[in-house]
């Protein structure tokens, strides 16, 4: 085993193979990028407080504090230990399995083909161009993801989830965080399951879509841009049900008091979030932040609250 104690800015290169990466920091930033190189590189550009312990053993590279274990990470609340900070950047082979844990820190993971897992007590996470399965667990940090081709699993208390060009499988659970999911299912059935207590949910499906749909809210509002789906319920509980295409996939969204919007991606567009036509009307407002009140017309996330435009159609059913 090789070990280093890093108490000042430093660069390290690891010639021995790295198949797994584990990073755990408090405050600061973690950047992990996958490369085609066989070696791994580490740069600690800023550090305050206790040193980071770097170990390389049996193909596993670890960059962490001695008092911050991975097990029980989300319950680590030693505020005296928060008096530390580090900015860490790593380049590893793209097929590396990555585990990142952050407390009040920002995490960015990109270009990884292996399994990626991120845990955050607070602090935002960005995931870009990941091909393997992804799991993100947060307490209050937000997660933004783009161009994922593997399965995504997300759990949060109050953090928001925003996914652009998601793969065919997304499972997410949150208490009060909002969820915005833009699907890019080029082949393969859709498998979407989103659950929230009070957070808003917006899902944009490709055209043509292929899924059995069931969306429920106990007291929120619902809206649908698909004429093939049934919208039921006038007071209290509301539902969107039906089949899109052959119904090979599955889409289920459930919330207690949050709103649900099902949006439709146009057949062709330049980007994942196209500019909204000027005459689309108030029910398909332009980009906005999750939870934005929009125009308060009662159409839920599809009404300027999610930043996910519909497709300019006027056949949206709203309750």
Secondary structure, 3 states (H helix, E strand, C coil): CEEEEECCCEEEEECCCCCEEEEEEEEEEEEEEEECCCCEEEEEEEEECCCEEEEEECCEEEEECCCCCCCCHHHCCCHHHHCCEEEEEEEEECCCEEEEEEEEEEEEEECCCCCEEEEECCCCEEEEEECCCEEEEECCCCEEEEEECCCEEEEECCCCEEEEEECCEEEEEECCCCEEEEECCCCCCCEEEEEECCCCEEEEECCCCCEEEEEEECCCCEEECCCCCEEECCCCCEEEEEEECCCCEEEEEEECCCCEEEEECCCCCCCCCCCCCCCCCHHHCCCCCCCCCCCCCCCHHHCCCCCCCCCCCCCCEEC
